[in-house]
């Protein structure tokens, strides 16, 4: 995939991570929250306790997209933001 002057690889890994971003967004985590190293507890505690381990696992899998500079997380947040 090429965006302006950046070429971004698109493999099964990126597709999986994009799906994780979409899932975490559906759980109530906002755009700024996903750039944090850990999920904010106020949102986490609203989820069923049975979802916590999966949420933590998904959160840690997104760590490579939190490196600077990495356009992946910005792109994923843009894609998963509802349009008005």
N, C-alpha and C positions, 0 to 999 in steps of 0.2 A: 504494500500500500504506500502511496506517495502523497504527502500533504505538503503543499508549498515546496519547501526546499529540503524536506526530511523524508527519508525512506524508512518506513516502519515494517518490520517483518510481521506477517500474519500467519500464525501457525495454530495448531490445536491448543497450544498453551495460552496464547492470547485470547482465543475464543473462550476457553474455560475461565480465564480471569475476568473477561467481560461479563460472562454469565454470573460469576460470583458478585461482581459489582451490582448487577441488576437485582440479584437476590437480596443483597444487603440493603439496597435502596428500598426494596419492597418491605423489608422488616422495619423501616423507619429511620435508617441512618442517612443523614444529610450529606451534602457534598463536602462540606468542611470536615465533617467527622471522619470520613474515609481516609483523609490524609494523616490522621493521628495514628500513633503506634499501637493503640489499643482501643477497643470499642468503648464509647462513653457508657458508664454504668446506668444513667437514667433511662437510656433507650434499651440497653440489655435487660434490665430488670422487668421491663414490660413484656418481654418475650417469655414463652413457657420455658421452664428450667430445662426441659428435654431438648430445647434448641440451642442452649448455650454452648455446648461443646462444638457443634457444627459451625456456629457463628464465629467462635474463636479460631477454629481451624481455617475458615474462609478468610478471616481477617489476616491471619499470619501468611496465608498464601499470596495475599496482595502486597506483601512487603517489597518485592522487586519493583513494583510500580510506584512506590513511595520514594524511590531514590531521586536525587536531583542531578541533572535535569532529566526528567522522563516524561515525555508527552502522553504516555499511555493512560495514566489515571485521569488527566485532564480530558482526554478524548472520551474515555469511558463515562465520565461524569456528564459530559455534554450529551452523549448519546442517550443516557438514561434519565435525563431531565425531562419531565413532561412538558410538552408545548401547550401554551394557553391558547 
